[in-house]
Amino acid sequence: MKVLKTGIDNVDGNIISQAVNILADGGVVLYPTDTVYGLGANIFDNKAVKRVFEIKNRSFLKPLSILVRDINAIDLVAKVSQSQKEIISSYLPGPYTFILNKRDIVPRYITGGLVNVGVRVPDCEIACRLAGIFPITTTSANLSDDEILSNPAEILEQLDCEVDLVIDVGSLNSKKASSIIDLSGFEPKVIRK
């Protein structure tokens, strides 16, 4: 396991390149977002995504959300109406996950067989640059149903396993995951604040 330290606002391009290469080769990366640290894997790599589920001790029936590089990239993974785009544009980039109708390109193992997918564009340059070539998983870096921690060393101790790369920007100010808003129905519905 490699640990690379950088600043949250002063991003080292070499670290991003290394992380993207690891993700492209089927690795799992612990990375910062605008809320909490996340576990990232290339959504198109079944084995890598399976590792994320195993690291978190998460049920394969419980879907993972997807992180894309920017608002325009949401169209690659989800069907978005004009009214949904207007709502999304007023909140993203930011600490929100939007539930949308997925496109066929999104693998079944990401969504647990559901027709919807959670999509994020965090207000965090590191996270968005990691998804520059392909979407990645975004799920809090903690054991399922366990406390969310804000420091990489504590997170790794809780997970009790090795990821391929840690992008360490120190402790984050938040211990709260993103708010979840379901836009797949007729009316927006807050799932998690």
Contact map, one row per residue, 1 for C-alpha under 8 A:
1110000000000000000000000000000000000000000000000000000000000000000000000000000000000000000000000000000000000000000000000000000000000000000000000000000000000000011111000000000000000000000000000
1111000000000000000000000000000000000000000000000000000000000000000000000000000000000000000000000000000000000000000000000000000000000000000000000000000000000000000111000000000000000000000000000
1111100000000000000000000000000000000000000000000000000000000000000000000000000000000000000000000000000000000000000000000000000000000000000000000000000000000000000011110000000000000000000000000
0111110000000010000000000000000000000000000000000000000000000000000000000000000000000000000000000000000000000000000000000000000000000000000000000000000000000000000011110000000000000000000000000
0011111000000000000000000000000000000000000000000000000000000000000000000000000000000000000000000000000000000000000000000000000000000000000000000000000000000000000000111100000000000000000000000
0001111101110010000000000000000000000000000000000000000000000000000000000000000000000000000000000000000000000000000000000000000000000000000000000000000000000000000000111000000000000000000000000
0000111111110000000000000000000000000000000000000000000000000000000000000000000000000000000000000000000000000000000000000000000000000000000000000000000000000000000000001000000000000000000000000
0000011111100000000000000000000100000000000000000000000000000000000000000000000000000000000000000000000000000000000000000001110000000000000000000000000000000000000000001000000000000000000000000
0000001111100000000000000000000000000000000000000000000000000000000000000000000000000000000000000000000000000000000000000000100000000000000000000000000000000000000000000000000000000000000000000
0000011111110000000000000000000000000000000000000000000000000000000000000000000000000000000000000000000000000000000000000000000000000000000000000000000000000000000000000000000000000000000000000
0000011111111011000000000000000000000000000000000000000000000000000000000000000000000000000000000000000000000000000000000000110000000000000000000000000000000000000000000000000000000000000000000
0000011001111111000000000000000000000000000000000000000000000000000000000000000000000000000000000000000000000000000000000000000000000000000000000000000000000000000000000000000000000000000000000
0000000000111111100000000000000000000000000000000000000000000000000000000000000000000000000000000000000000000000000000000000000000000000000000000000000000000000000000000000000000000000000000000
0000000000011111110000000000000000000000000000000000000000000000000000000000000000000000000000000000000000000000000000000000000000000000000000000000000000000000000000000000000000000000000000000
0001010000111111111000000000000000000000000000000000000000000000000000000000000000000000000000000000000000000000000000000000000000000000000000000000000000000000000000100000000000000000000000000
0000000000111111111100000000000000000000000000000000000000000000000000000000000000000000000000000000000000000000000000000000010011000000000000000000000000000000000000000000000000000000000000000
0000000000001111111110000000000000000000000000000000000000000000000000000000000000000000000000000000000000000000000000000000000000000000000000000000000000000000000000000000000000000000000000000
0000000000000111111111000000000000000000000000000000000000000000000000000000000000000000000000000000000000000000000000000000000000000000000000000000000000000000000000000000000000000000000000000
0000000000000011111111100000100000000000000000000000000000000000000000000000000000000000000000000000000000000000000000000000000001000000000000000000000000000000000010000000000000000000000000000
0000000000000001111111110000000000000000000000000000000000000000000000000000000000000000000000000000000000000000000000000000000001100000000000000000000000000000000000000000000000000000000000000
0000000000000000111111111000000000000000000000000000000000000000000000000000000000000000000000000000000000000000000000000000000000000000000000000000000000000000000000000000000000000000000000000
0000000000000000011111111111100000000000000000000000000000000000000000000000000000000000000000000000000000000000000000000000000000000000000000000000000000000000000110000000000000000000000000000
0000000000000000001111111111100000000001110000000000000000000000000000000000000000000000000000000000000000000000000000000000000000000000000000000000000000000000000000000000000000000000000000000
0000000000000000000111111110000000000000010000000000000000000000000000000000000000000000000000000000000000000000000000000000000000000000000000000000000000000000000000000000000000000000000000000
0000000000000000000011111110000000000000000000000000000000000000000000000000000000000000000000000000000000000000000000000000000000000000000000000000000000000000000000000000000000000000000000000
0000000000000000000001111111000000000000110010110000000000000000000000000000000000000000000000000000000000000000000000000000000000000000000000000000000000000000000000000000000000000000000000000
0000000000000000000001111111100000000000100000010000000000000000000000000000000000000000000000000000000000000000000000000000000000000000000000000000000000000000001110000000000000000000000000000
0000000000000000000001100111110000000011100000010011000000000000000000000000000000000000000000000000000000000000000000000000000000000000000000000000000000000000001110000000000000000000000000000
0000000000000000001001100011111000000011100000000000000000000000000000000000000000000000000000000000000000000000000000000000000000000000000000000000000000000000001111100000000000000000000000000
0000000000000000000000000001111100001111000000000000000000000000000000000000000000000000000000000000000000000000000000000000000000000000000010000000000000000000001011100000000000000000000000000
0000000000000000000000000000111110001111000000000000000000000000000000000000000000000000000000000000000000000000000000000000011000000000000000000000000000000000000001110000000000000000000000000
0000000100000000000000000000011111111100000000000000000000000000000000000000000000000000000000000000000000000000000000000001011000000000000000000000000000000000000000111001000000000000000000000
0000000000000000000000000000001111111100000000000000000000000000000000000000000000000000000000000000000000000000000000000111011000000000000000000000000000000000000000000000000000000000000000000
0000000000000000000000000000000111110000000000000000000000000000000000000000000000000000000001100000000000000000000000000111000000000000000000000000000000000000000000000000000000000000000000000
0000000000000000000000000000000111111000000000000000000000000000000000000000000000000000000000100000000000000000000000000000000000000000000000000000000000000000000000000001111111000000000000000
0000000000000000000000000000000111111100000000000000000000000000000000000000000000000000000000000000000000000000000000000000000000000000000110000001110000000000000000000001011110000000000000000
0000000000000000000000000000011110111110000000000000000000000000000000000000000000000000000000000000000000000000000000000000000000000000000110000000010100000000000000000001000000000000000000000
0000000000000000000000000000011110011111000000000000000000000000000000000000000000000000000000000000000000000000000000000000000000000000011110000000000000000000000000000000000000000000000000000
0000000000000000000000000001111000001111100000000001000000000000000000000000000000000000000000000000000000000000000000000000000000000000111110000000000000000000000000000000000000000000000000000
0000000000000000000000100001111000000111110000000001000000000000000000000000000000000000000000000000000000000000000000000000000000000001111000000000000000000000000000000000000000000000000000000
0000000000000000000000100111100000000011111010011001000000000000000000000000000000000000000000000000000000000000000000000000000000000001100000000000000000000000000000000000000000000000000000000
0000000000000000000000110100000000000001111110011000000000000000000000000000000000000000000000000000000000000000000000000000000000000111100000000000000000000000000000000000000000000000000000000
0000000000000000000000000000000000000000111111011000000000000000010000000000000000000000000000000000000001100100000000000000000000000111100000000000000000000000000000000000000000000000000000000
0000000000000000000000000000000000000000011111000000000000000000000000000000000000000000000000000000000001100000000000000000000000000000000000000000000000000000000000000000000000000000000000000
0000000000000000000000000100000000000000111111111000000000000000000000000000000000000000000000000000000000000000000000000000000000000000000000000000000000000000000000000000000000000000000000000
0000000000000000000000000000000000000000001111111100000000000000000000000000000000000000000000000000000000001000000000000000000000000000000000000000000000000000000000000000000000000000000000000
0000000000000000000000000100000000000000000011111110000000000000000000000000000000000000000000000000000000000000000000000000000000000000000000000000000000000000000000000000000000000000000000000
0000000000000000000000000111000000000000111011111111000000000000000000000000000000000000000000000000000000000000000000000000000000000000000000000000000000000000000000000000000000000000000000000
0000000000000000000000000000000000000000111011111111100000000000000000000000000000000000000000000000000000001100000000000000000000000000100000000000000000000000000000000000000000000000000000000
0000000000000000000000000000000000000000000001111111110000000000000000000000000000000000000000000000000000000000000000000000000000000000000000000000000000000000000000000000000000000000000000000
0000000000000000000000000001000000000000000000111111111000000000000000000000000000000000000000000000000000000000000000000000000000000000000000000000000000000000000000000000000000000000000000000
0000000000000000000000000001000000000011100000011111111100000000000000000000000000000000000000000000000000000000000000000000000000000000000000000000000000000000000000000000000000000000000000000
0000000000000000000000000000000000000000000000001111111111110000000000000000000000000000000000000000000000000000000000000000000000000000000000000000000000000000000000000000000000000000000000000
0000000000000000000000000000000000000000000000000111111111000000000000000000000000000000000000000000000000000000000000000000000000000000000000000000000000000000000000000000000000000000000000000
0000000000000000000000000000000000000000000000000011111111000000000000000000000000000000000000000000000000000000000000000000000000000000000000100000000000000010100000000000000000000000000000000
0000000000000000000000000000000000000000000000000001111111000000000000000000000000000000000000000000000000000000000000000000000000000000000011110000000000000010000000000000000000000000000000000
0000000000000000000000000000000000000000000000000000111111100000000000000000000000000000000000000000000000000000000000000000000000000000000000110000000000000000000000000000000000000000000000000
0000000000000000000000000000000000000000000000000000111111110100000000000000000000000000000000000000000000000000000000000000000000000000000000110000000000000000000000000000000000000000000000000
0000000000000000000000000000000000000000000000000000100011111100000000000000000000000000000000000000000000000000000000000000000000000000000000000000000000000000000000000000000000000000000000000
0000000000000000000000000000000000000000000000000000100001111110000000000000000000000000000000000000000000001001000000000000000000000000000000000000000000000000000000000000000000000000000000000
0000000000000000000000000000000000000000000000000000000000111110000000000000000000000000000000000000000000000011100000000000000000000000000000000000000000000000000000000000000000000000000000000
0000000000000000000000000000000000000000000000000000000001111111000000000000000000000000000000000000000000000011000000000000000000000000000000000000000000000000000000000000000000000000000000000
0000000000000000000000000000000000000000000000000000000000011111100000000000000000000000000000000000000000001111010010000000000000000000000000000000000000000000000000000000000000000000000000000
0000000000000000000000000000000000000000000000000000000000000111110000000000000000000000000000000000000000000110000011000000000000000000111000000000000000000000000000000000000000000000000000000
0000000000000000000000000000000000000000000000000000000000000011111000000000000000000000000000001000000000000110000011110000000000000000111000000000000000000000000000000000000000000000000000000
0000000000000000000000000000000000000000001000000000000000000001111100000000000000000000000000000000000000000000000011110000000000000011110000000000000000000000000000000000000000000000000000000
0000000000000000000000000000000000000000000000000000000000000000111110000000000000000000000000000000000000000000000000111100001100100011110000000000000000000000000000000000000000000000000000000
0000000000000000000000000000000000000000000000000000000000000000011111101100000000000000000000000000000000000000000000111000000100110111000000000000000000000000000000000000000000000000000000000
0000000000000000000000000000000000000000000000000000000000000000001111101000000000000000000000000000000000000000000000001000001111110010000000000000000000000000000000000000000000000000000000000
0000000000000000000000000000000000000000000000000000000000000000000111111100000000000000000010000000000000000000000000001000000100000000000000000000000000000000000000000000000000000000000000000
0000000000000000000000000000000000000000000000000000000000000000000111111100000000000001100110000000000000000000000000001000000000000000000000000000000000000000000000000000000000000000000000000
0000000000000000000000000000000000000000000000000000000000000000000001111110000000000000000000000000000000000000000000000000000000000000000000000000000000000000000000000000000000000000000000000
0000000000000000000000000000000000000000000000000000000000000000000111111111100000000000000000000000000000000000000000000000000000000000000000000000000000000000000000000000000000000000000000000
0000000000000000000000000000000000000000000000000000000000000000000101111111110100000000000000000000000000000000000000100000000000000000000000000000000000000000000000000000000000000000000000000
0000000000000000000000000000000000000000000000000000000000000000000000011111111100000000000000000000000000000000000000000000000000000000000000000000000000000000000000000000000000000000000000000
0000000000000000000000000000000000000000000000000000000000000000000000001111110000000000000000000000001010000000000000000000000000000000000000000000000000000000000000000000000000000000000000000
0000000000000000000000000000000000000000000000000000000000000000000000001111111000000000000000000000011111000000000000000000000000000000000000000000000000000000000000000000000000000000000000000
0000000000000000000000000000000000000000000000000000000000000000000000000111111100000000000000000001111000000000000010000000000000000000000000000000000000000000000000000000000000000000000000000
0000000000000000000000000000000000000000000000000000000000000000000000000010111110000000000000000001111000000000000000000000000000000000000000000000000000000000000000000000000000000000000000000
0000000000000000000000000000000000000000000000000000000000000000000000000110011111011000000000000001100000000000000000000000000000000000000000000000000000000000000000000000000000000000000000000
0000000000000000000000000000000000000000000000000000000000000000000000000000001111111000000000000000000000000000000000000000000000000000000000000000000000000000000000000000000000000000000000000
0000000000000000000000000000000000000000000000000000000000000000000000000000000111111100000000000000000000000000000000000000000000000000000000000000000000000000000000000000000000000000000000000
0000000000000000000000000000000000000000000000000000000000000000000000000000000011111110000000000000000000000000000000000000000000000000000000000000000000000000000000000000000000000000000000000
0000000000000000000000000000000000000000000000000000000000000000000000000000000111111111000000000000000000000000000000000000000000000000000000000000000000000000000000000000000000000010000000000
0000000000000000000000000000000000000000000000000000000000000000000000000000000111111111100000000000000000000000000000000000000000000000000000000000000000000000000000000000000000000000000000000
0000000000000000000000000000000000000000000000000000000000000000000000000000000001111111110000000000000000000000000000000000000000000000000000000000000000000000000000000000000000000000000000000
0000000000000000000000000000000000000000000000000000000000000000000000000000000000111111111000000000000000000000000000000000000000000000000000000000000000000000000000000000000000000000000000000
0000000000000000000000000000000000000000000000000000000000000000000000100000000000011111111100000100000000000000000000000000000000000000000000000000000000000000000000000000000000000000000000000
0000000000000000000000000000000000000000000000000000000000000000000000100000000000001111111110000000000000000000000000000000000000000000000000000000000000000000000000000000000000000000000000000
0000000000000000000000000000000000000000000000000000000000000000000000000000000000000111111100000000000000000000000000000000000000000000000000000000000000000000000000000000000000000000000000000
0000000000000000000000000000000000000000000000000000000000000000000000000000000000000011111111010000000000000000000000000000000000000000000000000000000000000000000000000000000000000000000000000
0000000000000000000000000000000000000000000000000000000000000000000000100000000000000001111111110000000000000000000000001110000000000000000000000000000000000000000000000000000000000000000000000
0000000000000000000000000000000000000000000000000000000000000000000001100000000000000000101111110000000000000000000000011110000000000000000000000000000000000000000000000000000000000000000000000
0000000000000000000000000000000001000000000000000000000000000000000000000000000000000000001111110000000000000000000000001110000000000000000000000000000000000000000000000000000000000000000000000
0000000000000000000000000000000001100000000000000000000000000000000000000000000000000000000111111000000000000000000000000110000000000000000000000000000000000000000000000000000011100000000000000
0000000000000000000000000000000000000000000000000000000000000000000000000000000000000000001111111100000000000000000000011100000000000000000000000000000000000000000000000000000001111000000000000
0000000000000000000000000000000000000000000000000000000000000000100000000000000000000000000000111110000000000000000001111000000000000000000000000000000000000000000000000000000001111000000000000
0000000000000000000000000000000000000000000000000000000000000000000000000000000000000001000000011111000000000000000001110000000000000000000000000000000000000000000000000000000000011110000000000
0000000000000000000000000000000000000000000000000000000000000000000000000000000000000000000000001111100000000000000111100000000000000000000000000000000000000000000000000000000000011111000000000
0000000000000000000000000000000000000000000000000000000000000000000000000000011100000000000000000111110000000000000111100000000000000000000000000000000000000000000000000000000000000111000000000
0000000000000000000000000000000000000000000000000000000000000000000000000000011100000000000000000011111000000000001110000000000000000000000000000000000000000000000000000000000000000001000000000
0000000000000000000000000000000000000000000000000000000000000000000000000000111000000000000000000001111101000000001110000000000000000000000000000000000000000000000000000000000000000000000000000
0000000000000000000000000000000000000000000000000000000000000000000000000001111000000000000000000000111111000000000000000000000000000000000000000000000000000000000000000000000000000000000000000
0000000000000000000000000000000000000000000000000000000000000000000000000000100000000000000000000000011111100000000000000000000000000000000000000000000000000000000000000000000000000000000000000
0000000000000000000000000000000000000000000000000000000000000000000000000001100000000000000000000000001111100000000000000000000000000000000000000000000000000000000000000000000000000000000000000
0000000000000000000000000000000000000000001100000000000000000000000000000000100000000000000000000000011111110110000000000000000000000000000000000000000000000000000000000000000000000000000000000
0000000000000000000000000000000000000000001100000000000000000000000000000000000000000000000000000000000111111110000000000000000000000000000000000000000000000000000000000000000000000000000000000
0000000000000000000000000000000000000000000000000000000000000000000000000000000000000000000000000000000001111111110000000000000000000000000000000000000000000000000000000000000000000000000000000
0000000000000000000000000000000000000000000001001000000000010010000000000000000000000000000000000000000000111111100000000000000000000000000000000000000000000000000000000000000000000000000000000
0000000000000000000000000000000000000000001000001000000000000011100000000000000000000000000000000000000001111111100000000000000000000000000000000000000000000000000000000000000000000000000000000
0000000000000000000000000000000000000000000000000000000000001111100000000000000000000000000000000000000001111111111110000000000000000000000000000000000000000000000000000000000000000000000000000
0000000000000000000000000000000000000000000000000000000000011110000000000000000000000000000000000000000000011111110000000000000000000000000000000000000000000000000000000000000000000000000000000
0000000000000000000000000000000000000000000000000000000000001000000000000000000000000000000000000000000000011111111000000000000000000000000000000000000000000000000000000000000000000000000000000
0000000000000000000000000000000000000000000000000000000000000010000000000000000000000000000000000000000000010011111110000000000000000000000000000000000000000000000000000000000000000000000000000
0000000000000000000000000000000000000000000000000000000000000000000000000000000000000000000000000000110000000010111110000000000000000000000000000000000000000000000000000000000000000000000000000
0000000000000000000000000000000000000000000000000000000000000000000000000000000000000000000000000011110000000010011111000000000000000000000000000000000000000000000000000000000000000001000000000
0000000000000000000000000000000000000000000000000000000000000011110000000000010000000000000000000011110000000010011111100000000000000000000000000000000000000000000000000000000000000000000000000
0000000000000000000000000000000000000000000000000000000000000001110000000000000000000000000000001111000000000000000111110000000000000000000000000000000000000000000000000000000000000000000000000
0000000000000000000000000000000000000000000000000000000000000000111100000100000000000000000000001111000000000000000011111000000000000000000000000000000000000000000000000000000000000000000000000
0000000000000000000000000000000000000000000000000000000000000000111100000000000000000000000010011100000000000000000001111100000000000000010000000000000000000000000000000000000000000000000000000
0000000000000000000000000000000000000000000000000000000000000000001111100000000000000000000111011000000000000000000000111110000100000000000000000000000000000000000000000000000000000000000000000
0000000000000000000000000000000011000000000000000000000000000000001000000000000000000000000111110000000000000000000000011111001100000000000000000000000000000000000000000000000000000000000000000
0000000000000000000000000000000011000000000000000000000000000000000000000000000000000000000111100000000000000000000000001111100100000000000000000000000000000000000000000000000000000000000000000
0000000100000000000000000000000111000000000000000000000000000000000000000000000000000000000000000000000000000000000000000111111100000000000000000000000000000000000000000000000000000000000000000
0000000110100000000000000000000000000000000000000000000000000000000000000000000000000000000000000000000000000000000000000011111110000000000000000000000000000000000000000000000000000000000000000
0000000100100001000000000000001110000000000000000000000000000000000000000000000000000000000000000000000000000000000000000001111111000000000000000000000000000000000000000000000000000000000000000
0000000000000000000000000000001110000000000000000000000000000000001010000000000000000000000000000000000000000000000000000101111111100000000000000000000000000000000000000000000000000000000000000
0000000000000000000000000000000000000000000000000000000000000000001111000000000000000000000000000000000000000000000000001111111111110000000000000000000000000000000000000000000000000000000000000
0000000000000001000000000000000000000000000000000000000000000000000010000000000000000000000000000000000000000000000000000000111111110000000000000000000000000000000000000000000000000000000000000
0000000000000001001100000000000000000000000000000000000000000000000010000000000000000000000000000000000000000000000000000000011111111001000000000000000000000000000000000000000000000000000000000
0000000000000000000100000000000000000000000000000000000000000000001110000000000000000000000000000000000000000000000000000000001111111111000000000000000000000000000000000000000000000000000000000
0000000000000000000000000000000000000000000000000000000000000000000110000000000000000000000000000000000000000000000000000000000111111110000000000000000000000000000000000000000000000000000000000
0000000000000000000000000000000000000000000000000000000000000000000000000000000000000000000000000000000000000000000000000000000001111110000000000000000000000000000000000000000000000000000000000
0000000000000000000000000000000000000000011000000000000000000000000100000000000000000000000000000000000000000000000000000000000000111111000000000000000000000000000000000000000000000000000000000
0000000000000000000000000000000000000000011000000000000000000000011110000000000000000000000000000000000000000000000000000000000000111111100000000000000000000000000000000000000000000000000000000
0000000000000000000000000000000000000001111000000000000000000000011100000000000000000000000000000000000000000000000000000000000001100111110000000000000000000000000000000000000000000000000000000
0000000000000000000000000000000000000011111000001000000000000001111000000000000000000000000000000000000000000000000000000000000000000011111000000000000000000000000000000000000000000000000000000
0000000000000000000000000000000000000111000000000000000000000001111000000000000000000000000000000000000000000000000000010000000000000001111100000000000000000000000000000000000000000000000000000
0000000000000000000000000000000000000111000000000000000000000001100000000000000000000000000000000000000000000000000000000000000000000000111110000000000000000000000000000000000000000000000000000
0000000000000000000000000000000000011110000000000000000000000000000000000000000000000000000000000000000000000000000000000000000000000000011111000001000000000000000000000000000010000000000000000
0000000000000000000000000000010000011110000000000000000100000000000000000000000000000000000000000000000000000000000000000000000000000000001111100001100000100010000000000000000000000000000000000
0000000000000000000000000000000000000000000000000000000100000000000000000000000000000000000000000000000000000000000000000000000000000000000111110111100000100110000000000000000000000000000000000
0000000000000000000000000000000000000000000000000000001111000000000000000000000000000000000000000000000000000000000000000000000000000000000011111110000000000110000000000000000000000000000000000
0000000000000000000000000000000000000000000000000000000111000000000000000000000000000000000000000000000000000000000000000000000000000000000001111100000000000000000000000000000000000000000000000
0000000000000000000000000000000000000000000000000000000000000000000000000000000000000000000000000000000000000000000000000000000000000000000000111110000000000000000000000000000000000000000000000
0000000000000000000000000000000000000000000000000000000000000000000000000000000000000000000000000000000000000000000000000000000000000000000001111111000000000000000000000000000000000000000000000
0000000000000000000000000000000000000000000000000000000000000000000000000000000000000000000000000000000000000000000000000000000000000000000001101111100000000000000000000000000000000000000000000
0000000000000000000000000000000000010000000000000000000000000000000000000000000000000000000000000000000000000000000000000000000000000000000111000111110000000000000000000000001100000000000000000
0000000000000000000000000000000000010000000000000000000000000000000000000000000000000000000000000000000000000000000000000000000000000000000011000011111101100000000000000000001000000000000000000
0000000000000000000000000000000000011000000000000000000000000000000000000000000000000000000000000000000000000000000000000000000000000000000000000001111101100000000000000011111000000000000000000
0000000000000000000000000000000000000000000000000000000000000000000000000000000000000000000000000000000000000000000000000000000000000000000000000000111111100000000000000111000000000000000000000
0000000000000000000000000000000000001000000000000000000000000000000000000000000000000000000000000000000000000000000000000000000000000000000000000000111111110000000001010110000000000000000000000
0000000000000000000000000000000000000000000000000000000000000000000000000000000000000000000000000000000000000000000000000000000000000000000000000000001111111000000000000000000000000000000000000
0000000000000000000000000000000000000000000000000000000000000000000000000000000000000000000000000000000000000000000000000000000000000000000000000000111111111100000000000000000000000000000000000
0000000000000000000000000000000000000000000000000000000000000000000000000000000000000000000000000000000000000000000000000000000000000000000011000000111111111110000000000000000000000000000000000
0000000000000000000000000000000000000000000000000000000000000000000000000000000000000000000000000000000000000000000000000000000000000000000000000000000111111111110000000000000000000000000000000
0000000000000000000000000000000000000000000000000000000000000000000000000000000000000000000000000000000000000000000000000000000000000000000000000000000011111111100000000000000000000000000000000
0000000000000000000000000000000000000000000000000000000000000000000000000000000000000000000000000000000000000000000000000000000000000000000001100000000001111111000000000000000000000000000000000
0000000000000000000000000000000000000000000000000000001100000000000000000000000000000000000000000000000000000000000000000000000000000000000011100000000000111111100000000000000000000000000000000
0000000000000000000000000000000000000000000000000000000000000000000000000000000000000000000000000000000000000000000000000000000000000000000000000000000000011111110000000000000000000000000000000
0000000000000000000000000000000000000000000000000000001000000000000000000000000000000000000000000000000000000000000000000000000000000000000000000000000000011011111000000000000000000000000000000
1000000000000000000000000000000000000000000000000000000000000000000000000000000000000000000000000000000000000000000000000000000000000000000000000000000000010001111100000000000000000000000000000
1000000000000000000000000011110000000000000000000000000000000000000000000000000000000000000000000000000000000000000000000000000000000000000000000000000000000000111111000000000000000000000000000
1100000000000000000001000011100000000000000000000000000000000000000000000000000000000000000000000000000000000000000000000000000000000000000000000000000000000000011111000000000000000000000000000
1111000000000000001001000011110000000000000000000000000000000000000000000000000000000000000000000000000000000000000000000000000000000000000000000000000000000000001111100000000000000000000000000
1111000000000000000000000000111000000000000000000000000000000000000000000000000000000000000000000000000000000000000000000000000000000000000000000000000100000000001111110000000000000000000000000
0011110000000010000000000000111100000000000000000000000000000000000000000000000000000000000000000000000000000000000000000000000000000000000000000000000000000000000011111000000000000000000000000
0011110000000000000000000000001100000000000000000000000000000000000000000000000000000000000000000000000000000000000000000000000000000000000000000000000100000000000001111100000000000000000000000
0000111100000000000000000000000100000000000000000000000000000000000000000000000000000000000000000000000000000000000000000000000000000000000000000000000000000000000000111111000000000000000000000
0000100000000000000000000000000000000000000000000000000000000000000000000000000000000000000000000000000000000000000000000000000000000000000000000000001100000000000000011111000000000000000000000
0000000000000000000000000000000000000000000000000000000000000000000000000000000000000000000000000000000000000000000000000000000000000000000000000000011100000000000000001111100000000000000000000
0000000000000000000000000000000100111000000000000000000000000000000000000000000000000000000000000000000000000000000000000000000000000000000000000000011000000000000000001111111000000000000000000
0000000000000000000000000000000000100000000000000000000000000000000000000000000000000000000000000000000000000000000000000000000000000000000000000000010000000000000000000011111000000000000000000
0000000000000000000000000000000000110000000000000000000000000000000000000000000000000000000000000000000000000000000000000000000000000000000000000000010000000000000000000001111110000000000000000
0000000000000000000000000000000000110000000000000000000000000000000000000000000000000000000000000000000000000000000000000000000000000000000000000001110000000000000000000001111110000000000000000
0000000000000000000000000000000000110000000000000000000000000000000000000000000000000000000000000000000000000000000000000000000000000000000000000001000000000000000000000000011111000000000000000
0000000000000000000000000000000000110000000000000000000000000000000000000000000000000000000000100000000000000000000000000000000000000000000100000000000000000000000000000000011111100000000000000
0000000000000000000000000000000000100000000000000000000000000000000000000000000000000000000000111000000000000000000000000000000000000000000000000000000000000000000000000000000111110000000000011
0000000000000000000000000000000000000000000000000000000000000000000000000000000000000000000000111000000000000000000000000000000000000000000000000000000000000000000000000000000011111000000001111
0000000000000000000000000000000000000000000000000000000000000000000000000000000000000000000000011110000000000000000000000000000000000000000000000000000000000000000000000000000001111100000001111
0000000000000000000000000000000000000000000000000000000000000000000000000000000000000000000000011110000000000000000000000000000000000000000000000000000000000000000000000000000000111110000111110
0000000000000000000000000000000000000000000000000000000000000000000000000000000000000000000000000111000000000000000000000000000000000000000000000000000000000000000000000000000000011111100111100
0000000000000000000000000000000000000000000000000000000000000000000000000000000000010000000000000111000000000000000000000000000000000000000000000000000000000000000000000000000000001111111110000
0000000000000000000000000000000000000000000000000000000000000000000000000000000000000000000000000011100000000000000100000000000000000000000000000000000000000000000000000000000000000111110100000
0000000000000000000000000000000000000000000000000000000000000000000000000000000000000000000000000000000000000000000000000000000000000000000000000000000000000000000000000000000000000111111100000
0000000000000000000000000000000000000000000000000000000000000000000000000000000000000000000000000000000000000000000000000000000000000000000000000000000000000000000000000000000000000011111100000
0000000000000000000000000000000000000000000000000000000000000000000000000000000000000000000000000000000000000000000000000000000000000000000000000000000000000000000000000000000000000010111110000
0000000000000000000000000000000000000000000000000000000000000000000000000000000000000000000000000000000000000000000000000000000000000000000000000000000000000000000000000000000000001111111111000
0000000000000000000000000000000000000000000000000000000000000000000000000000000000000000000000000000000000000000000000000000000000000000000000000000000000000000000000000000000000001110001111100
0000000000000000000000000000000000000000000000000000000000000000000000000000000000000000000000000000000000000000000000000000000000000000000000000000000000000000000000000000000000111100000111111
0000000000000000000000000000000000000000000000000000000000000000000000000000000000000000000000000000000000000000000000000000000000000000000000000000000000000000000000000000000000111100000011111
0000000000000000000000000000000000000000000000000000000000000000000000000000000000000000000000000000000000000000000000000000000000000000000000000000000000000000000000000000000001111000000001111
0000000000000000000000000000000000000000000000000000000000000000000000000000000000000000000000000000000000000000000000000000000000000000000000000000000000000000000000000000000001110000000001111
